[in-house]
């Protein structure tokens, strides 16, 4: 059987969590096409993986449409939106499957595939709930998915449940957990601390883009209750959240933490940094659809504290592979940090279970095989009415040839 011709669609050229997943997912698809609305680091990363790039001539600026649920903001961009839909339709016509890697990419892909009648796979990297999206935006996404998507891929049961709760068809949904592999020389954590001017004492780490719902401010409030504990913050503001990033620096100074909080900006060596800290904190204040940094920390063997919302509890086996705290509760987080740093025996058990779980469930090859099988089924005309197998986190990955 001929391999399907796939066009992978992204609304942004910026590298964030969903784009990292895309770079991992396309590994088996050398020679496929990537249709990008905007320039940025994602383009070269996909080229390195053997994809052919197509840039939308009128796509620049479309990623600036915000998640506020307002459709009025899109009116000034209507001409560019239409031009991008038509360009994507022309591209899709010479392919067998369109694979949309974001909500904005999905909306335009739904319109484009309606024009040329091509199967559409939507990789939904978000939790569709009121904490993240307005009612109008959720309604638009769900109606389009129910009408146009051949499959909706989500990384967790939490994301699947949120999609269905918003009105999405459960028979469209396929849960494929994100997968990643860590490579490279881990180096000596002590040497890394010294090179960055980090202290020798207790050190926690936070690894994500800087955004209000990512909860870095909660960690700073917890540190104010944790004398002697330092923190490194790796990440930057990517999508218009510069005011929040500036506010974090101001909060650190206000709480007397300027000498204990180290803002490192965007880093490419996150696994090495995770090995150099004593605890990784995942402090999101709203539900997460997955948690790539959780899996990275689990793989490197660093204890994890995460908020009990969204997929975090799922990934951490309901607390057996990490410590869960209520979202936004700085006092509870401070208590959890103190307990983990005291290194009771159960923390060692958590770390061992976390490493075993991450290796068994979240490898890149496992995700790639699942997605390749799904794309082939979509290209072959297997629509949403086909039976979707029950997905077990411990089931072996399917191998495709």
Buried (B, 14 or more C-beta within 10 A) or exposed (E): EEBBBBBBBBBBBBBBBBBBBBBBBBBBBEEBBBBBBBBBEBBEBBEEBEBEBBBBEBBBEBBEBEEEBEEEEEEEBEEBBEBBBBBBBEBBBEBBBBBBBBBBBBBBBBBBBBBBEBBBBBBBBBBBBEBBBBEEBBBBBBEBBBEBBBBBBBBBBBBBBBBBEBBBBEBBBBBBBBBBEBEEEBBEBEEBBEEEEBEEEBBBBBBBBBBBBBBBBBBBBBBBBBEEBBBBBBBBBBBEBEEBBEBBBEBBEEBEBEEBBBBBEEEEBBBBBBBBBBBBBBBBBBBBBBBBBBBBBBBBEBBBBBBBBBBBBBBBBEBEBBBBBEBBBBEBBBBBBBBBBEEEEEBEEBBEBBBEBBEEBBBBBBBBBBBBBBBBBBBBEBBBEEEBEEBEBEEEBEEBE
